[in-house]
């Protein structure tokens, strides 16, 4: 496979940004896949302490997607929670709207079809994946691993375990009141969704986000979202996120050279 480290100028953020891309190599593809003008794509989002290189450094993603025809795009949003912040940096717009357009200019044979477009993330990135998936209707499959899906429901649980001052959270979400935070709830974004996407979530039972994660999942299911929720032994750790990435990849309708499957 080929890997790219791309620096581009984001007009949305008015600054240079970096994105890491894994691109299927001809040696790992069939001839039909090599000539495809409709290559599937996975947007893979990082958590609070990460950046565009986190998934490549901390997991075996390059091994896991070998022999597939999948493009993986890993952007960087700093500590912006994939949100249009109150301090003027519109990270949501930069990832949800601007980035796909930019990536298609770099990779014109990348799919534009919903059924071949996927998004997933861990922790903060899990919240971002669900938020983007619910808001845009552009993704066939959406995944969250230890996702902070309860943002707005249980911000107290998050702030108690994350070393950030109230001013930080206010900079992202605005006033920390029930009325204001409602606009950031995933249940609010469900109302914009056409209910045609599939969602997957996993959270470890020893994860500090477990209680709020499960509360959010229950509410989303009650609203009719097609969401598969798994739990099990685990903490907020890369050991488990790598395992769940592999689980998620197996669910995606992507091709494998000579019928080779993930093991």
N, C-alpha and C positions, 0 to 999 in steps of 0.2 A: 504494500500500500504506500501511498504518498502522504506526506504531512506538510502542512503549510502554516506558517506564522504570518498573518497578514495585518499590516497596519493600514487603517483607512481613516478618512476624515468623516466624522459624524456631523452632519448639518443639524441634526436634532439636538445634540449635546454641545455643538460648537467646539469640538475638540477632537484630537486624534484618539482613536481607539484601537485595541488589539483583539484579534480573534484567532483561535487555533482551529484548524480544519484537518480532518482525516479523510482522505479521498481514496476510493477503491483503485487498486493497481491492476493493470492489465494481466499480470501474472497470476492473479488470484481470481480472475473472472472467466466466464465462458465467452466465446466470440459474440454471442447474442447480447450479453451484458455489456461488453466493451463498446458496442455500437449504439447502446441505448441512449436516447435523448430524453429519458424520463427516469433518472436515477433517484431513488428514494432518499430522504434526508431526515436525520435526527438532530434536533437542537438539544444540547445537553448543558444544563445550567449548574453553576457552582453555588456553594454556600457562603456564609458570612466571611470566613477566613480565607476564601479561595480566590482564584482568578481564572483566566482562560486556559491555563496549563494544569489545573488541579486534577482533572480526570485522567489525563495522560500520565501524570507523575505518580498518582496514588492508586491507580487500578491497572489491570491488564487489559484495558479496552482495546488496544491494538491487536492483541491475540484473540479477544472475544469476537471481533468483527472481521477477522481474517476470513477470506473465502466468501464474504458477502458483497453485495453491490450497494452498500449503504455509505452515504456521505454523513459524517458527524461534524457538526458545527458547535464550537464551544466559545461563547462570547464572554466578555468581562463587564460586570456592572458595579465593580467596587463594592461598597456597602449600601447600595441603593435600593435593594429589595424589589427590583423589577417594577418600580413604582415611579410615577411622575411626582417628584418630591416637592415639598413646600419651598425649598431653596432654589427652585428653577431648573434643576437637571431632570429632564423627562426620560428616565431610564425605561419606563414601560414602552413609550413610543419608539425609543431607539431600538429595542429588541423586537417588539411585536410587529412593528410596521416598517421601520427603515432597514433593519438588518437583512431580512429576506430579499429585499430588492437589491441590496448591495451584493449579496452572495450570488444572486442569479447573474449579475454582470461578470463576476469572476468565474462562475461555473454555469454556463448557459444550458448545459444538459441536465441540470438539477431539476427535479420535478416541480411542477406547479399544481399538482393534483393533491387534494386533501387526503385521499385514501393512501397516499405514499409519503405523507408528511407527519412527523412525530415530534414530541417534545417531552423532556423529563428533567428532573433535577433533584438535588438533595437539600434538606433543611430549608434555608431561605430560597434556594432554587426550586424546591418542591412547591412552595407557595407561588413562586413566579411561574412555574410551568402550568399549574392549575389556573392561575389568574389569566395568563395569556390564552390558554386553551379554551377557557370559558368565554373570554371576551371576543375572540376573533373568529371562532368557528372554522379555523384553518387546519386543524390537526385531527387525524383519525384516532390517534392513541396518545394519551397523556399520562405521565408517571410521576410519582413523588416518593422519595425514600427518606424516611424521617422528616417528612414535610412539615413545615410550620404552618399547617393548614388552618390553625385556630387564631391567626392574627385578627385582632379586633374582638374576638370572643374572649380570649384569655391572654391579653397582652401582659398581665401581671406575671403569668407563668414564664413567659419569655424574658421579661425584663429582670426577673429574679435570678435567671441562670446565665444571662449574657452581660458581660462587663461593658455596659454602655450607659451613659447618663441620660436622664429624661430629655435633655436638649437634643440628643441624637435622634430619639424616637419621634420627637415633635418635628424635627427637620425632615424626616421621611414622611410621616403620616399626618402631621398637623396636631391640633389639640387632642390630647388623649382622653377624650370624652366619648361616651357611648354614642351620642348623636353623630359626631364626626367620624368615628372609626367604622360606623356602619357602611360607609362608602367603600371601605377596604375589605369587607367580609367577602369570602368566596361565595356565600349564599346570595349575596347581592349580584354577583356576576352570573350566577346560574340563570337569572331572569333574562339575560341577554343571549343565552345559549340555545341552539336549536336541538339539543339533546341527541345529536347524531354521533358524537365522539364516545370512545370508550376510555375509562379512567382506571388507573391502577395505583394503589397506595400500600406501602408497608411502613410499619413503625415498630421498633423494638419495645418490649414491655418494660425495660429498664431505662428507656430514653426519657430525658426530662420533658420532652414534648408529647409524651404518650397520651396523657389525659386530655389535653386540648386537641390533639390530633384525632382521637377517637370521637370526641364530642363533635368536631367539625364533620367527620366522615358520616356520622349518624344523621346530622342535619342535611347533608348533601344527598344521602340515600333517600331520606324522607321526601325530598323535593323531586325525586324521580331520576336522578343522575345515574347513568350506567357505570357504576364504580365497584371494582373488585378490591376489597380491603383485606390485607393479610397482616397478621402480627406474629410475634414469636420472641424467643429469647434474643436479646440484643440491646446495645447501647447506641449512643450517638457517635458512630465510629465508621471509618472507611472499610474495615473488615466486612461489615454487614452491607454497606452500600455497594461494594463490588459484587457481592452475591446477588443483590437485588437488581443490579444492572443486568446481570446475566439472565435473571428471571424475566425481566422486562423485554430484553432483546428477543427472547424466544417467542414472545407474543406477537411480534411485528411481522406483517406479511412481506418479508424480504426474501430475496433469492440467495441460494448458496451454490457455489461451484460443485458440480458432481455430487449433488445431494448431501454435501457435508453439513452437519448440524452442530449447534453448540453442545458441548459436553461438559 
